[in-house]
Amino acid sequence: MTHDTQSHPLVAVQKLKKSFKVSSKHMLTAVDGVSFSIQKGETMGLVGESGCGKTTCGRTLLRLYEPTAGQVLFDGKDITAEKDRHRQLAFKKDAQMIFQDPYSALDPRMTISESIAEGLIVHSRNTASERKEMVHQLLGSIGLTRDFGNRFPHELSGGQCQRVGIARALAVRPRFIICDEPISALDVSIQAQIINLLMELQEKMDLTYLFISHDLSMVKHISDNVGVMYLGVLVEVAESIELFEHAVHPYTQALISAIPTADPDFEAQRQRVKLAGEVPSPLDPPSGCRFRTRCPRANKLCAEETPELHEKSAGHFVACHHC
């Protein structure tokens, strides 16, 4: 769903579904038929309220969770059905993840150097001295001096730990990185530094990102394309500028209207789009359109038929009967 600059996208997600058994009678479908693609060197933003399934989507894409249904194509190859151990390992080298909590993502008993070198031990055949030099180079690339390698996670700030998480993801020279809320646990003063670092590394190393966040202002800044999730499904996908200037789904419009601005006069007079009600339980989602219980446009059709993601304008997809 992005502009085609090559024969196939680097990442293509097709009707991906992930369900969890929560009891003998109930299944929770966290991701339900999600489809999108990411071109090489681009950033796809994935946004939505907490609990909408965006993190589960990212983890299922990497097979940290085994998908219930659907396909993930990486560089044209279906990795969801891959059984060969060596090809699975090759994909894990190509696709890495930066986790939300920089402290829990690092083993407190391992030094920073040991944490960064862990992937090198699994995926490469370097000597100990070569790995040490590579770790020093990685520390330099994320703005830390080599003496940080001898420290433990509790000796670092949140921002420094997240930089280490980035270095650890970069260690095996991946082509694709999922950034799962990489700045949400950090102070505002540090967030911009991490975002700028990610953008600088993307340019330097030709990386492709899936950037998962609920911070729409950061998503707007870093993303080429944006997908909006609600209760396990995609409701709108478009290029970043197009989405933020011409959002058509009422849920997307509400999210964008909630982005704060630095202009107090504009903030005082602008009209917020307020949604009624609460997000329904994913254990028992509404029939038809999942957003209908909070949507001002909902009618009988919305309860009876599930809207499909359709192309409203070039590269702009929306799942709504009234859009």
Secondary structure as the mmCIF struct_conf table of DSSP 4:
data_model
#
loop_
_struct_conf.conf_type_id
_struct_conf.id
_struct_conf.beg_label_comp_id
_struct_conf.beg_label_asym_id
_struct_conf.beg_label_seq_id
_struct_conf.end_label_comp_id
_struct_conf.end_label_asym_id
_struct_conf.end_label_seq_id
BEND BEND1 GLN A 6 HIS A 8
BEND BEND2 LEU A 10 LEU A 10
STRN STRN1 VAL A 11 LYS A 21
BEND BEND3 SER A 23 LYS A 25
STRN STRN2 MET A 27 ILE A 38
TURN_TY1_P TURN_TY1_P1 LYS A 40 GLY A 41
STRN STRN3 THR A 43 VAL A 47
BEND BEND4 GLU A 49 GLU A 49
TURN_TY1_P TURN_TY1_P2 SER A 50 GLY A 51
BEND BEND5 CYS A 52 GLY A 53
HELX_RH_AL_P HELX_RH_AL_P1 LYS A 54 LEU A 61
TURN_TY1_P TURN_TY1_P3 LEU A 62 ARG A 63
BEND BEND6 LEU A 64 TYR A 65
BEND BEND7 THR A 68 THR A 68
STRN STRN4 ALA A 69 PHE A 74
TURN_TY1_P TURN_TY1_P4 ASP A 75 GLY A 76
STRN STRN5 LYS A 77 ASP A 78
BEND BEND8 THR A 80 ALA A 81
HELX_RH_AL_P HELX_RH_AL_P2 ARG A 85 ASP A 94
STRN STRN6 ALA A 95 ILE A 98
BEND BEND9 GLN A 100 GLN A 100
TURN_TY1_P TURN_TY1_P5 PRO A 102 ALA A 105
BEND BEND10 LEU A 106 LEU A 106
TURN_TY1_P TURN_TY1_P6 PRO A 108 ARG A 109
BEND BEND11 MET A 110 MET A 110
HELX_RH_AL_P HELX_RH_AL_P3 ILE A 112 HIS A 123
HELX_RH_AL_P HELX_RH_AL_P4 ALA A 128 SER A 141
TURN_TY1_P TURN_TY1_P7 ILE A 142 GLY A 143
HELX_RH_3T_P HELX_RH_3T_P1 ARG A 146 ASN A 150
BEND BEND12 ARG A 151 ARG A 151
HELX_RH_3T_P HELX_RH_3T_P2 PRO A 153 GLU A 155
BEND BEND13 LEU A 156 LEU A 156
HELX_RH_AL_P HELX_RH_AL_P5 GLY A 158 LEU A 170
TURN_TY1_P TURN_TY1_P8 ALA A 171 VAL A 172
BEND BEND14 ARG A 175 ARG A 175
STRN STRN7 PHE A 176 ASP A 180
BEND BEND15 GLU A 181 GLU A 181
TURN_TY1_P TURN_TY1_P9 PRO A 182 ALA A 185
BEND BEND16 LEU A 186 LEU A 186
HELX_RH_AL_P HELX_RH_AL_P6 VAL A 188 MET A 205
TURN_TY1_P TURN_TY1_P10 ASP A 206 ASP A 206
STRN STRN8 THR A 208 ILE A 212
BEND BEND17 HIS A 214 HIS A 214
HELX_RH_AL_P HELX_RH_AL_P7 LEU A 216 ILE A 222
BEND BEND18 ASP A 224 ASP A 224
STRN STRN9 ASN A 225 TYR A 230
TURN_TY1_P TURN_TY1_P11 LEU A 231 GLY A 232
STRN STRN10 VAL A 233 GLU A 239
HELX_RH_AL_P HELX_RH_AL_P8 SER A 240 HIS A 246
BEND BEND19 HIS A 249 HIS A 249
HELX_RH_AL_P HELX_RH_AL_P9 PRO A 250 SER A 257
TURN_TY1_P TURN_TY1_P12 ALA A 258 ALA A 258
BEND BEND20 ILE A 259 ILE A 259
BEND BEND21 ALA A 262 ALA A 262
HELX_RH_AL_P HELX_RH_AL_P10 PRO A 264 GLN A 269
BEND BEND22 ARG A 270 ARG A 270
HELX_LH_PP_P HELX_LH_PP_P1 GLN A 271 ARG A 272
HELX_LH_PP_P HELX_LH_PP_P2 LYS A 274 ALA A 276
BEND BEND23 GLY A 277 GLY A 277
HELX_LH_PP_P HELX_LH_PP_P3 VAL A 279 SER A 281
TURN_TY1_P TURN_TY1_P13 PRO A 282 LEU A 283
BEND BEND24 ASP A 284 ASP A 284
HELX_LH_PP_P HELX_LH_PP_P4 PRO A 285 PRO A 286
BEND BEND25 SER A 287 CYS A 289
TURN_TY1_P TURN_TY1_P14 ARG A 290 PHE A 291
HELX_RH_3T_P HELX_RH_3T_P3 ARG A 292 ARG A 294
TURN_TY1_P TURN_TY1_P15 PRO A 296 ARG A 297
HELX_RH_AL_P HELX_RH_AL_P11 LYS A 300 GLU A 304
BEND BEND26 GLU A 305 GLU A 305
HELX_LH_PP_P HELX_LH_PP_P5 THR A 306 GLU A 308
STRN STRN11 HIS A 310 SER A 313
TURN_TY1_P TURN_TY1_P16 ALA A 314 GLY A 315
STRN STRN12 HIS A 316 VAL A 318
TURN_TY1_P TURN_TY1_P17 HIS A 321 HIS A 322
#
